[in-house]
Amino acid sequence: ELRHQASLWQRNLGYPLAMLGLLALTGISVLIVCFHVLELLLDDAAMPRGIQDASLGQVSFSIFGSFGAALQVVLIFYLMVSSVVGFYSSPLFTRLLPERQDTPLTKIIGNCVSLLVLSSALPVFSRTLGITRFDLLGDFGRFNWLGNFYIVFLYNMGFAGLTTLCLVKRVSWAVQAELICAFGEDR
C-alpha cells in the first residue's frame, strides 16, 4: 500500500537510488573485508589487537585520510542499522518488535537489552572485520581471541562469503522475477 501511495519521483528515483546506495555500501564493506583477509594472510600486524601508543588525533586510522575516515563512519553506521534490521527480521526475535502504544514493559526492557548488546558488540565487530582500527579507546584488542589468526580469518571469510551470497541471491532473484514478468512467463 505504501509503495502505491508513493509519488512518481519517489518510485522512479528514490527507491532505485536507495537500492543502489545499499548495494554500494554492501559491496564496499565486502571489498574492505576481502582486503583485510589478504592483509591477514600477508602480515601479522593486520590482526585486530589493541593500539599500544597511538594518540588520538596524531595518527590517521585510515590510509585514505579524511575521506577514508568518513567512509569508515558511514560503513559502521550501515553495519549498525543492518544488524538491527537483521536482528528484528529473524524469526526468533520478530515477537520482540515494539508495537505503537501497545508495548508491555517486559518487551521494552527486552528491546533495551538487545540494543545494548548489539551496540556493545559493534566496535569489536568492526575491528575484527578490518573496517576500522579505532577501538573507541575501550581497548577491545585485549580480548584473547582477537589474537587467534584462525578465528579472525574464519570470521572475515564467513562475513565476506555470506554477505556476497545474500547479495547475489537477492539481486539475481529480483532480476529473474523481472525477466519472467517481461517475457510473460508468469501466467
Steps between C-alpha positions, in 0.01 A plus 500: 500500500782740583668425170183588306451822699856617432550786257632449150838650593528278803417183305716575197793681662495455877466122526758419229752744652446353846548150359818602317629663820437183700667288231799736493540499880475121509749465216746740661480320832561163331797646308651641820457163672660322203799737514519436874511125434792556262671713764447224754664250268799724424565696820459417868451871579149482348371309801243705695704549814490809718680820410796538732628854466302674226359822635164620381541772237869435433467187287252452217294184535438485125746483213269726297503783754180693565308331219590157637402600853163630374450176305576300815240697694239445228579128481483457878165681506381277213613185685322620813171562317523177301572294812196650678280437195637147469447437871136604490443314171614166638214264579613459860477871586208628291277479809732746674412780257335789685143585410381858491329595829460134595843382616521336842783592735667159471521540122649850542762361738574217255546753220733711714711197591513384137604842370759532778655165408501587128657841561762355734601242241530755217855627577638145526306400188637787291854446628494128436380556143777755441261784421670718758795482736352752739371337817329799667776495761327202659803279433291223345821353362572338835257217426707183469309366201584813296858374491400160360562504125262217417200649680552844345566353155192274507286785635608724211455225240158414641387862486629552146358172373157526660457866411596433139264202490210711635580779257513269198186318611298819548618667180473187284151414629380853431647492149352155436155614613516808275612293201222248557244781517651669192478189287148420623593164653330584830154410368 
